[in-house]
Amino acid sequence: MTPPKILIVGCGIAGPTLASFLLLSDVPPSQKPHITILEREAKGRAHLRGQNIDIRGAGVTIIRKLGLEAQIRAATTREEGVQLVDENNRVWSQRGVDKTGTIQSGTADIEILRGKLSELCWKNSQRVSAIAEADGAQGIEYIFGEYLKEIKQEDGQVRVLFAKSGERRSFDLLVGADGMQSRTRKLVWGEEGEKERLNPIGMYAGFFSIPREDHDGNWRRWFHAPGGRGIMIRPDGAGVRSTIFMYVVNDKDPRFMEVANKGNGNAEAQKALLEEYFKDAGWECERIIREMKATDDFYYDTVSQVKMDCWNKGRVVLLGDAGYCASPISGMGTTLAFSAAYKLAGYLQTYIKGKSNDPLSSLAEYNEQMRPIIDDAQQLAPGQPHFYNPETAWGIWILHVLVSSLSCTKILFVIIKFFGRILHLGPQAADYVTVEEFGFKSVPQWKAENIGKKT
Ligand SMILES: Cc1cc2nc3c(=O)[nH]c(=O)nc-3n(C[C@H](O)[C@H](O)[C@H](O)COP(=O)(O)OP(=O)(O)OC[C@H]3O[C@@H](n4cnc5c(N)ncnc54)[C@H](O)[C@@H]3O)c2cc1C
């Protein structure tokens, strides 16, 4: 049997993770799949953007299997926990990180910048690829700064047209791991159904970084302003920048959606809208707005969930945020990306080992096994996002007093520990994602002291 040719669109978190596990399939080198990863961003830019994300539960098991745990732990942001602050920076409550990782709270045991994590996933896939090549397999082909214009399925093949080069190529399987705004999803499932698939939860956010000031510290400070506005200021781990999550919960102003629809080429309009909403909010907003205008790592999007009945159409399958984005406030996005990439590679083993002529039964299993996991992960805590982001100053005061008294009496801890999963308080679902054994070959741990050195 000739090895399957697999195109993975997107070199974020899920894409290179899938590629790594596929190459770790326990088959002779000549039978290992031929993998191409296509990334829209240019090589130097692809792994720059994005702020704090976390890895929890099953996600931690997967990075260990990838040999990536030490590198990731060496690159964390070292966030101490979450503080609720008011306009005078008075701390109303604080909840530290649970370093044992046994209770899933706001700050996870592993917090890392998204750009750094995607860079590590990409470099680790290069490392796995080099090991496979040395063994006689074909290594991963990476194409940066390119995207697909057309995807067609005929004669058991996925035929694609590259937008910039105009080249046409055929693959046995195409995996869309191209994020929440997935172009693969739009090309294959149709633009017209996007309104049903992409479900905004009424929250719009800018993610960027600003120069760090001494008082920023290592705690995440979370400030609320009336009108459903909020800002989180967080450490970057390097002690150089502070990262910002600036959001508005708003169902009325259509401009939030309009500026998002125009994509990231529209950063000036997105920044201007956030400035309009935050210029009178007090606290450190003057500094944050000034720096937002100057920053070059600005990223804006609607906070949305992707919901679909089925994640494959023939030989095209969606992975990670492209198929089932749970939203940044679920705390599950990265853990889902890791677990789903691992599972998809696992279910594809029957196809890769030649026990099945096509990948369709593997994709059916992926759909079936992922469904309960996704349904669980997409359940947000009751009242999210409105209860946590009050409309009035009184509402914010009540939130502060409530959280503060629940934290002081440790009731919050007890509620999260015993009822967190049922009530969907925090990303408890990460602990309940199973990590089956698929018989992948193991990969040597990538030691932390090699950070920054060529792999
Ligand atoms: C620039 C950026 C910044 C982010 N910042 C944050 C953040 O600050 N906080 C947070 O919680 N989550 C953030 N996320 C989302 C987070 O990375 C995901 O929720 C999660 O890690 C799941 O990963 P994924 O691999 O499924 O998708 P993503 O991490 O979104 O990766 C998708 C990849 O596909 C590429 N891509 C997109 N379209 C195409 C195309 N047409 N052709 C080829 N490649 C394409 C993207 O450039 C990206 O590299 C960000 C995502 C991106 C792309």
PDBQT file of the ligand as one rigid body, heavy atoms in Angstrom, charges set to zero:
ROOT
HETATM    1  C1  LIG A 501      -3.247  34.769  16.004  1.00  0.00    +0.000 C 
HETATM    2  C2  LIG A 501      -3.990  34.017  17.092  1.00  0.00    +0.000 A 
HETATM    3  C3  LIG A 501      -4.013  34.524  18.382  1.00  0.00    +0.000 A 
HETATM    4  C4  LIG A 501      -4.708  33.860  19.387  1.00  0.00    +0.000 A 
HETATM    5  N1  LIG A 501      -4.692  34.389  20.631  1.00  0.00    +0.000 NA
HETATM    6  C5  LIG A 501      -5.337  33.767  21.638  1.00  0.00    +0.000 A 
HETATM    7  C6  LIG A 501      -5.282  34.306  22.954  1.00  0.00    +0.000 A 
HETATM    8  O1  LIG A 501      -4.660  35.324  23.208  1.00  0.00    +0.000 OA
HETATM    9  N2  LIG A 501      -5.965  33.648  23.924  1.00  0.00    +0.000 N 
HETATM   10  C7  LIG A 501      -6.675  32.493  23.659  1.00  0.00    +0.000 A 
HETATM   11  O2  LIG A 501      -7.278  31.927  24.580  1.00  0.00    +0.000 OA
HETATM   12  N3  LIG A 501      -6.713  31.958  22.420  1.00  0.00    +0.000 NA
HETATM   13  C8  LIG A 501      -6.069  32.568  21.394  1.00  0.00    +0.000 A 
HETATM   14  N4  LIG A 501      -6.094  32.026  20.141  1.00  0.00    +0.000 N 
HETATM   15  C9  LIG A 501      -6.843  30.773  19.922  1.00  0.00    +0.000 C 
HETATM   16  C10 LIG A 501      -6.085  29.540  20.427  1.00  0.00    +0.000 C 
HETATM   17  O3  LIG A 501      -4.848  29.433  19.812  1.00  0.00    +0.000 OA
HETATM   18  C11 LIG A 501      -6.933  28.319  20.131  1.00  0.00    +0.000 C 
HETATM   19  O4  LIG A 501      -8.153  28.429  20.861  1.00  0.00    +0.000 OA
HETATM   20  C12 LIG A 501      -6.414  26.969  20.549  1.00  0.00    +0.000 C 
HETATM   21  O5  LIG A 501      -5.100  26.967  20.880  1.00  0.00    +0.000 OA
HETATM   22  C13 LIG A 501      -6.752  25.909  19.512  1.00  0.00    +0.000 C 
HETATM   23  O6  LIG A 501      -5.735  25.785  18.545  1.00  0.00    +0.000 OA
HETATM   24  P1  LIG A 501      -5.949  25.447  17.010  1.00  0.00    +0.000 P 
HETATM   25  O7  LIG A 501      -4.654  24.880  16.545  1.00  0.00    +0.000 OA
HETATM   26  O8  LIG A 501      -7.190  24.682  16.815  1.00  0.00    +0.000 OA
HETATM   27  O9  LIG A 501      -6.211  26.856  16.317  1.00  0.00    +0.000 OA
HETATM   28  P2  LIG A 501      -5.279  28.137  16.218  1.00  0.00    +0.000 P 
HETATM   29  O10 LIG A 501      -4.346  28.233  17.337  1.00  0.00    +0.000 OA
HETATM   30  O11 LIG A 501      -6.193  29.267  15.965  1.00  0.00    +0.000 OA
HETATM   31  O12 LIG A 501      -4.385  27.853  14.910  1.00  0.00    +0.000 OA
HETATM   32  C14 LIG A 501      -4.886  27.944  13.586  1.00  0.00    +0.000 C 
HETATM   33  C15 LIG A 501      -3.722  28.150  12.654  1.00  0.00    +0.000 C 
HETATM   34  O13 LIG A 501      -4.230  28.139  11.308  1.00  0.00    +0.000 OA
HETATM   35  C16 LIG A 501      -3.699  29.234  10.578  1.00  0.00    +0.000 C 
HETATM   36  N5  LIG A 501      -4.652  29.577   9.525  1.00  0.00    +0.000 N 
HETATM   37  C17 LIG A 501      -5.791  30.285   9.646  1.00  0.00    +0.000 A 
HETATM   38  N6  LIG A 501      -6.413  30.345   8.442  1.00  0.00    +0.000 NA
HETATM   39  C18 LIG A 501      -5.633  29.673   7.563  1.00  0.00    +0.000 A 
HETATM   40  C19 LIG A 501      -5.742  29.373   6.179  1.00  0.00    +0.000 A 
HETATM   41  N7  LIG A 501      -6.791  29.797   5.461  1.00  0.00    +0.000 N 
HETATM   42  N8  LIG A 501      -4.773  28.648   5.599  1.00  0.00    +0.000 NA
HETATM   43  C20 LIG A 501      -3.704  28.216   6.303  1.00  0.00    +0.000 A 
HETATM   44  N9  LIG A 501      -3.552  28.461   7.632  1.00  0.00    +0.000 NA
HETATM   45  C21 LIG A 501      -4.511  29.177   8.251  1.00  0.00    +0.000 A 
HETATM   46  C22 LIG A 501      -3.521  30.313  11.642  1.00  0.00    +0.000 C 
HETATM   47  O14 LIG A 501      -2.583  31.288  11.235  1.00  0.00    +0.000 OA
HETATM   48  C23 LIG A 501      -3.033  29.485  12.821  1.00  0.00    +0.000 C 
HETATM   49  O15 LIG A 501      -1.644  29.304  12.790  1.00  0.00    +0.000 OA
HETATM   50  C24 LIG A 501      -5.417  32.653  19.091  1.00  0.00    +0.000 A 
HETATM   51  C25 LIG A 501      -5.393  32.134  17.781  1.00  0.00    +0.000 A 
HETATM   52  C26 LIG A 501      -4.679  32.801  16.785  1.00  0.00    +0.000 A 
HETATM   53  C27 LIG A 501      -4.663  32.230  15.368  1.00  0.00    +0.000 C 
ENDROOT
TORSDOF 0
